[in-house]
Amino acid sequence: MTLLPPFDLVVRDSELLVTLAGDPIPGGWVAVSGGLVAGTGSVGTEPEAKEVLSARGGLITPGLINAHHHIFQNLTRSYAPALGGGLFQWLTTLYPLWSRLDEEAAYVSAWIGLAELALGGCTTTSDHLYVHPCAGLIDAEISAAREVGLRFHPTRGSMSLSQEDGGLPPKSVVQTDDEILADSERLIAKYHDPAPGAMCRIALGPCSPFSVTPRLMSESASLAERRNVRLHTHLAEDRDETKFCLQTFGRSPVEHFDDLGWNEGNAWVAHCIFPTEDEMERLGLGKTAVAHCPSSNMLIGGSATPVTQLTAHGVVIGLGCDGSASTDHASLWLEARTALLLCRLRGGPTAMNAWDALRIATTGSAACLGRSGELGELRAGAPADLVVWPVDGIAFAGAHTDLVEAWLRCGPVRARHTVVNGRVVVRQGELNMPGLEDMLGRHARISREWQGVLAR
Ligand SMILES: [Zn+2]
């Protein structure tokens, strides 16, 4: 189908348009119609459109895609009592607070978290909500995503192995395998849209080897295959996890994952910090993708995803900001910058450049979500998800030779405009919808109550 002008929107007069589907275009423009990219082009060929958005002084890129997050954790951001221990201590300190999650808290935290992502240039996000003390929490998140306007891939997260059964979480935050599988079926039937351009897709997300039963892992894999949805979990994040898996299952985390039918081309995992060389090869052959979340890993002090080595074994890497109680910010720009610095620190100056980081945060994450060739690139017919980033003013004075390098190395940068599905979600650096102050007030009330911190 060829779309004809006048289009709904044209974003024009950029310093540079980076489509990732072809060569960068100095002075480039993007036209949008019906939520899709209608065309791209160079200066002087701009088409007529009902709305014009100026990208003067700006860089246009595809919208960034977040492949791993736990948005509800923004209710316990930088929670002081949880800092200072390893992953397992951090989790066991926070589980009791998270057991208070209800529909209102899930909705309000999602609204704020999604707004924060949009302001940071994210257009599609996954989320991994794995604490279900009551029903309807993912439904509440989906309502928030529809209001804010982000493309949303919620995973039906879950925990079913409590302390009493040898797992890590307390009984108050786990459900039975059967409850989880039934709710997974319900969510797929109600919300999963397999069509191109979908705004909502469900994936199945048993949380980690130390918080779910092997039965839930294998039955989730069967259900995902039956319903053609993707699988997501945490994998090989921590040395305590390796110890747990060897003691409990007699297998390493990656062996356990592979045994349960997860390494079959349908899964993406968060972290994957401690695979052996042989396991990296198996993951590459199994087409399992990895969401790299550098800030969270560094803050909790574990280690970091071996991006260069995994890539050499054919594993696709995407980017995630991870939960708001360990990364604490939700800027994918900052996460991409951190990935760049960390990869160079570990692998030397040729290990990664800003273009590589941009690809990880766009096409890499799109592959994690099963949307390669659809999201993460600006080509005619693709969903119109794009960002205009400021590359002018004091922070960019003197940066002229490579605007993508400048974008990631100068800054800090937030989105000037964020367009999702053709809709302007962020305009001139502000959310393009009412209700933020009210939502922040509700968020403060709930989070203070959870943390026992009174308002002054
Ligand atoms: Zn996580």
Residues whose N, C-alpha, C, O or C-beta is under 5 A from the ligand:
A	BS01	ZN	A270 D322 G323
